Amino acid sequence: MLNKKLFKICAWLVVAVVIIYNGYFYVSPSITVENHSNASITESRIVLPSSGLDFGFIEAGSSNTLYYDLAQSDGQIRFTFTFDDGNEVQGRCGYVTSNELNQRTHVIIEQSKQVVCKL
């Protein structure tokens, strides 16, 4: 009888942890960098008003998603991408608002190495 109750308690704890974990990623804002170019990105950095995200190396045809803190100052998103051929692309796109839940920003590097942002 005690083992059955202990098992139920443990099962509910596991379910609660899974729900909280997935809920965190649901409400946390994120930025996804999609590299549709034919060149690998050796360095990729996105600067938010109150923090920065280093996406690191992104192969051609790949993507990377990072989540960031809800507590941001309002402001633009700035980016810098360095390609394996030495070319660098810098610019601004999108806007961050403090405590914006579930914000999903996609930064797409096209084959021409032009950057397009989709909110």
C-alpha positions in Angstrom: 0.0 0.0 0.0 2.8 2.4 0.9 4.8 1.5 -2.2 1.7 2.3 -4.4 1.2 5.7 -2.8 5.0 6.5 -3.1 4.9 5.5 -6.7 1.9 7.8 -7.4 3.6 10.7 -5.6 6.8 10.2 -7.6 4.8 9.9 -10.9 3.0 13.1 -10.2 6.3 14.9 -9.3 7.8 13.7 -12.7 4.7 15.0 -14.5 4.8 18.3 -12.7 8.6 18.8 -13.5 7.9 18.0 -17.2 5.1 20.5 -17.4 7.1 23.2 -15.7 10.1 22.5 -17.9 8.1 22.7 -21.1 6.1 25.7 -19.8 9.3 27.6 -19.3 10.3 27.1 -23.0 6.8 28.0 -24.1 6.7 31.4 -22.4 10.4 32.3 -22.9 11.2 34.3 -25.9 13.6 32.9 -28.5 15.6 33.8 -31.6 16.3 31.2 -34.3 19.1 31.8 -36.8 18.5 29.9 -40.1 21.5 29.7 -42.5 20.1 29.1 -46.0 23.3 30.3 -47.6 25.9 28.0 -49.2 28.6 29.2 -46.7 29.0 28.2 -43.1 28.8 30.9 -40.5 31.9 30.8 -38.3 30.7 33.5 -35.8 27.2 34.6 -35.2 26.2 37.1 -32.5 22.9 38.8 -31.7 22.8 41.7 -29.3 19.6 42.5 -27.5 19.0 45.7 -25.5 20.0 44.0 -22.2 22.1 41.0 -23.2 23.8 39.2 -26.0 23.5 35.8 -27.6 26.4 33.9 -29.2 25.1 31.3 -31.6 28.6 30.1 -32.6 29.2 28.1 -35.7 26.2 27.4 -37.9 26.8 25.1 -40.9 25.2 25.9 -44.3 21.6 24.7 -44.3 21.4 24.5 -40.5 19.8 26.5 -37.8 20.2 27.2 -34.1 17.7 28.5 -31.5 18.5 30.2 -28.2 16.1 31.4 -25.5 16.7 34.7 -23.7 15.6 36.4 -20.5 12.2 38.0 -20.3 13.7 41.0 -18.5 14.9 43.0 -21.4 14.9 46.8 -22.0 12.9 47.8 -25.1 15.0 48.1 -28.2 16.2 46.7 -31.5 17.9 43.4 -32.2 21.4 43.8 -33.7 23.3 41.0 -35.4 26.7 40.2 -36.8 27.4 37.1 -38.9 30.9 36.2 -40.1 31.1 33.6 -42.9 33.8 31.1 -43.6 34.9 33.1 -46.6 35.7 36.1 -44.4 32.6 38.2 -45.3 30.7 39.8 -42.5 27.1 41.0 -42.4 25.9 43.4 -39.7 22.5 45.0 -39.2 19.4 45.5 -37.2 16.1 43.7 -37.3 13.1 43.3 -35.1 12.3 44.8 -31.8 12.4 43.4 -28.2 9.9 44.5 -25.6 10.3 43.8 -21.9 8.4 40.8 -20.6 7.1 39.8 -24.0 5.9 36.2 -23.6 6.4 33.5 -26.3 8.1 36.0 -28.7 9.6 34.0 -31.6 12.0 35.8 -33.9 13.5 34.1 -37.0 16.6 35.6 -38.5 17.1 34.0 -41.9 20.3 34.3 -43.9 19.4 33.8 -47.6 21.6 32.3 -50.3 22.7 35.8 -51.3 23.8 36.3 -47.6 21.1 38.9 -47.2 19.4 38.8 -43.7 15.6 38.7 -43.4 13.8 38.8 -40.0 10.4 37.3 -39.4 8.5 37.9 -36.1 
